[in-house]
Amino acid sequence: MRIHQSRAAALATVVGFVLALTGCGGGSGGTGGELKAPAAGTGTPAGSGTPAASGTASATPTVAGPSGTGDPAGAAGPTPTGPDGKGKATSGADATTEDAYAYTHPCSARNLTVKVTSPQGFPATVRVVTVTNNGSTTCGLDFHPAVGFSAKGSALGIQATPPEGLGGAPAHPVRPGATTYAAVDLNPSGGGGPVADEINILADPSHMPNADGVSLPLATTGAVAKPRVGLYHFTARDSFETL
């Protein structure tokens, strides 16, 4: 679990991006939608508009996404244990695995594959956002994605709340070919709320414009009430522990 010291500015930046998620692009059906990195003939614009989402199983052959267990099996690249209390990677660390490097080398939406799943072994209200780096170098993401919800194409005006007490440079390193995870609990208390059929995701609200957001279908719909989003982590289970 990542531990950070309080800093109100980091939360204020994320909240600003979260509130503008209503402009995210649409996704297609399937067991888990995804935002694919551009490929020949896809027609995805660079740096403008909303990247197109598709319902295929995976856009990154070298990485196995959640396969029902919530965590990848045989994911490509090293699997660090995560940052320590000082914000540094603690396993196999080099300069590119440190948060300082990640903060100054933010990920490009064009090099990312974003998906959402309903993995087994987690509460029924939990979904897992996965972000895969298809680029050739390590890049950085914010502490967590900005997450909102829609129903029948209309934004519900509800945003997932991140953990409290975040501080330091908002950066999480993702090596080439690696996947990082962010757990989202739609309804932690099990209370009543509107039923969402889409999740709106901005992978890096500190560096990306809202046009880089994406709306993906929730294969399993659910009531949304006081949702929460966990920190990016190297496994879905570790991210879930930060909720």
N, C-alpha and C positions, 0 to 999 in steps of 0.2 A: 504493500500500500504506500502510495506516495504521500509524504508529509510536507506541508509547506507552511510558511509563516504568513500571517495575514497581510494582505495589501489590497485595499479597496479599489485601487485603480485597475488592477487586472480584471476584477469582477465587473467593473463599470464598462470596460471595453467590450467584454463578451456580451453583456446585456444589450448593448447598442446594436450589435450584429444580430442577436437572437430576435429582436423585435422586428427586424426587416426581412425575416425569412419567408414572408408571404409571397415573394416573387420567385421562389424556387421552381425549377423545371419539372416536367412530368416524367413518370416512370411507366414501365410496362409490366404486365402480370408475370407470375412465376412464383416459385418457392422462395425466392429472395431477389429483389431487384438490385441493379448495380449501375454505377456510373463508370462507363468504360473510357480508358485513355484513348485518344485518337488513333485511328489506324487508317491505312489507305482506303479511300472510298467512303469513310464514315461521314464526312462533311461536317464534323464538329468544329466550330470556330475556335480560334486561339485567342483567349483573353476577352471574349465578349459573348454575351448571351448565356444560356444555361446549358451545360453539357448534357448530351442525350443519355438517358438511362435505358437499359435493356433488361430482359428477363433471363438471359443465359446464365449458366451455372457459374462461370468464372471467366474473367478476362485476362488472367495471369496464369499461364500453364505451369510456371515454376513454383506456385504457392498453392497449398491446399487450404481453403477456407474452412469455416466451421462445418463439420460433417455429422451433426447430430449430437456431438459431445460438447460443443461450445468452444473448443480450442482446436487449433490446426494440428494435423498429424504430418510430420515431416516438412514443415514450412522451410522454405529456402532461406539461407543466410543464418548468421549467429542469432542466438536468442538470449539477450542480456537479461539479468534478473530485475532490472529496473533501477531508477534513480534512488540514491540514498537521501538522507535528510538534507544534504547540501546540494542536491540537484545534479549529481554526477552518476553516470552509469557505473555499475559495480561489478560487471562481469565482462572480461575480454575488452576492457575499455581502451580506446585510443581517442585522439583528438576529435574524430568525427562522431563519436558516440556521446559526447558531452552536450549538455543543454545549451551551453554558450555557442557552440558551433551550430547546433540546430536552429537557434534563434536567428542567427545571421545568414542561414541558408534555408529559408522557408520552402516548403513543398509547392510545386506548381500543380494546379488542378488537372492540367493536361497529362500529368504523369501518375495520376492516382486512379485506382479502382475502388469505388465505394459500394458496399452492399449492406443489407440488413437481413438478419435471420432470426428465427425463433428456436434456439438450440434446446436440445433435451438436457435435463439435469439442472435446469434453472426454474425459478418460479414462473407460473403461467403468464404473469404480467411483464416479464423481462424479455426484451429484444436486444440483440447485439449488433452494433455497427462495426463493420470491418473496413479498414483502409489499407490498401496495398500500394507500396511504392514501386511503380514500374520503371522508374528512372534508373540512371547508371551511377548515381551518387547518393550518399546519405542526405536526407532533408529533414526539416523540422515542422512539426504541427503544434498547435496550441495545446494547453493542458487537456482540452476535451473539445468535442464538436459542439456546435450550436444546434439544438434540436427543437423542432416544432412539429405540429400535427395538423392534418387536414381530414375532412370527411366529404366525399363526393365532390372533390375539386375545390372546396372552400376551406380556407384556413380557420382553425378553431380558436386562434388567438391564445393558445396555451403553449408555454415554452417549458422545457425540462430545466430544472434547477441543478447547478453543479454543486459539488461539495464546498463547504465553507472553509475559510482560512487559507485560500490560495495566495501565493506570493512568489516573488522572483520572476525571472524572464519566462514568459509563457512559451515553452518549447519542449517538445517530446521528439527525440530522434528516431527516424525510421530508415533503416539501411536498405540498399537496393534489393528488390525482390522480397523484402520482408513485409509482414502484415501486422498492424496494430489494432487493438480492440477497445471499444467503449460500450459498456453495458448501459441500457436505458430501461428504467422501470416505469411503465406507463401509469401504474396505479399502486403505489407502495402500501397504502392503507386499505385497499379493497373497497373504497367508497364509490358512490355513484358519480357518473360523469358522461360526457358525450362520447360516442363510439368513433374512433379514428380508423380510417382505412389506408392512410398514407402517413409517412414520416418524412419530415423536411430536414435535410442535413446540410450544414455548412462545415466542411471538414476542418477548416482553420479560420475561425472568425477574427483572429488577430491580424492576419495577413491577406486573406482572400476577399474580393468583392462579393456582394450578395449574388451576383450573376453566376458565380461558381457553385452556388448551392444546387441541390437536387432533391426532387420529391420521388420517393420510392414506395411502391405498394407494400402494405403489411399483409403478408400471406395469411396471418391470423389476426383478425381485427380485435380490438379491445377497448374497454372504457378507459378514458384518460382523466385522471384526477391527481393533481399535485405531482406530476411526473418528475423524475430525477434522472440525471445523466452522470455516469462515473467518469473517472479520469482515464485517458488513454493509457493502455498498458500492453505488455507483451503477451498476455493471455487474457481470454475473456473472463476467466475466473478471478484473476487479480483485479481487473477493472470492476467486476461485480462487488468485490470486497470494499471498494471505495465509495459505493453508493451511500 
